[in-house]
Amino acid sequence: MRTFFTGNEYFLYLMNLLKKHDRYTFYLCIENNYVNYTIEKSEEKYLPYIYISIYLSKKKSDLSFKEILSNVNINPKELGLTEFEVSDYILVKKNIDRIKYFFPYKITADLIEKYYFITDKVTKKEVYIYKDEKFLSLESKSYFGDSAIDSNSTRNATIIASEDNLPTYSALPP
């Protein structure tokens, strides 16, 4: 589907895909939107930390630090913080160096400049996004994928498997 997103909307869409563990769609978006929002596949792991770094460098933000971490699916403990500490704006601002110490990657000024568009909430550009659409349900012990093998076609769907609730048994007293 074609639509228009700001850099921030596009970034949050991508982060949501990662939260859902949908790496296939994530990489499909990066590839098909490269012209308007250039993200290198090899640098995607830096994006959450770039986003956090930009937030930490701003004097003011419309989001709390807790919301920032939630947007990029990072637990406060990964940055050496407690739930209480991430809720305290002053404490977060006083401990920027300590927070960055826990980043698994060094975030350079060049990376921040390159990906600064992820915080842009004004300029909209055309993007291709993909929405999940249920089009087939299979019964237990059914098979899928044979037609793709027969026609030698590439992947055109994502499979989501679920288990029915199995009966639980409890031990009966002797």
C-alpha positions in Angstrom: 0.0 0.0 0.0 1.3 3.5 -0.9 0.9 6.3 1.6 2.7 9.3 3.0 4.6 9.2 6.3 6.8 11.6 8.1 10.2 10.3 9.0 9.1 9.7 12.5 5.9 7.9 11.4 7.9 5.7 9.1 10.5 4.9 11.9 7.7 4.0 14.4 6.1 1.8 11.8 9.4 0.0 11.3 10.0 -0.4 15.1 6.5 -1.9 15.4 7.4 -4.5 12.7 10.4 -5.4 14.8 8.3 -5.6 18.0 6.1 -8.1 16.1 9.3 -10.0 15.0 8.3 -9.4 11.3 11.8 -9.0 9.9 10.7 -10.0 6.4 8.3 -7.0 6.1 10.9 -4.7 7.9 13.5 -5.5 5.3 11.0 -5.2 2.5 10.1 -1.7 3.7 13.7 -0.7 3.9 14.4 -1.9 0.4 11.3 -0.4 -1.2 11.5 3.0 0.6 15.2 3.5 0.2 14.9 6.5 -2.2 12.8 8.6 0.3 14.1 7.2 3.6 17.5 5.7 3.2 18.3 3.1 5.8 21.2 0.7 5.3 20.4 -2.9 6.3 23.8 -3.1 8.0 22.9 -0.1 10.2 19.4 -1.0 11.2 20.6 -2.2 14.6 21.8 1.3 15.4 18.4 3.0 14.8 16.9 2.6 18.4 20.1 4.0 19.9 20.2 6.9 17.4 16.6 7.7 18.3 17.5 7.6 22.0 20.6 9.7 21.5 18.6 12.4 19.6 16.0 12.4 22.4 18.7 12.8 25.0 20.3 15.7 23.1 17.0 17.7 22.9 16.2 20.3 25.5 12.5 19.4 25.3 10.4 16.6 24.0 6.7 15.8 23.7 7.5 12.2 24.8 8.7 10.9 28.1 11.9 8.8 28.2 9.8 5.8 29.1 7.7 6.3 25.9 11.0 6.7 23.9 12.2 3.3 25.2 8.8 1.7 24.5 8.9 3.0 20.9 12.1 1.1 20.3 11.3 -1.9 22.5 14.2 -1.4 24.9 13.8 -2.3 28.5 15.1 0.3 31.0 17.3 -2.4 32.6 19.2 -2.7 29.3 20.4 0.9 29.9 21.1 0.4 33.6 17.9 2.2 34.7 15.0 1.3 36.9 11.4 1.9 36.1 11.4 4.8 38.6 14.5 6.4 37.0 13.1 6.4 33.4 10.1 8.3 34.7 12.3 11.1 36.2 13.1 13.6 33.4 15.7 15.4 35.5 17.5 12.2 36.5 17.6 11.0 32.9 19.0 14.3 31.7 21.7 14.2 34.4 22.7 10.7 33.5 23.1 10.9 29.7 26.7 9.6 29.7 25.8 6.7 32.0 22.8 5.8 29.8 25.0 5.9 26.6 27.6 3.7 28.4 25.1 0.9 28.2 24.5 1.2 24.4 25.8 -1.9 22.7 27.0 0.2 19.8 28.9 3.5 19.5 26.6 6.1 18.0 28.6 8.7 16.1 27.6 12.2 15.2 27.7 11.0 11.5 25.1 8.3 12.2 22.9 10.8 14.0 23.1 13.2 11.1 22.4 10.5 8.6 19.3 9.2 10.4 18.0 12.4 11.9 14.9 12.1 9.7 13.6 9.4 12.2 12.5 12.3 14.5 11.0 14.5 11.7 7.3 15.0 12.5 6.6 17.5 9.7 7.8 16.5 6.2 5.8 13.7 4.6 7.2 11.5 1.9 5.7 8.7 -0.1 6.3 5.2 1.3 5.2 1.7 0.7 3.9 -0.1 3.7 2.5 -3.6 4.2 -0.5 -4.5 6.2 -1.3 -8.0 7.4 -4.4 -9.4 5.8 -5.8 -12.8 6.6 -6.7 -14.5 3.4 -6.5 -18.2 4.3 -7.0 -20.4 7.4 -6.0 -24.0 7.3 -7.3 -26.8 9.4 -5.1 -29.0 11.6 -2.8 -31.3 9.6 -3.2 -29.2 6.4 -0.3 -28.3 4.2 0.7 -25.0 2.5 3.4 -24.0 0.1 3.1 -26.7 -2.5 1.8 -24.3 -5.1 4.7 -21.9 -4.6 7.1 -24.8 -5.1 5.3 -26.0 -8.2 5.2 -22.6 -9.8 8.8 -21.7 -8.6 7.5 -18.4 -7.2 8.9 -16.3 -4.4 7.3 -15.8 -1.0 4.0 -13.9 -1.2 2.6 -14.4 2.3 3.5 -14.6 5.9 2.4 -17.7 7.9 1.3 -17.3 11.5 0.8 -20.5 13.4 -1.2 -20.9 16.5 -2.0 -23.8 18.8 -5.4 -24.7 20.0 -5.7 -24.8 23.7 -4.8 -28.3 24.7 -6.6 -29.9 27.6 -4.8 -29.8 30.8 -4.8 -32.7 33.2 -4.2 -32.6 36.9 -3.0 -35.4 39.0 -5.8 -37.1 40.9 -5.1 -38.0 44.5 -4.5 -41.7 45.1 
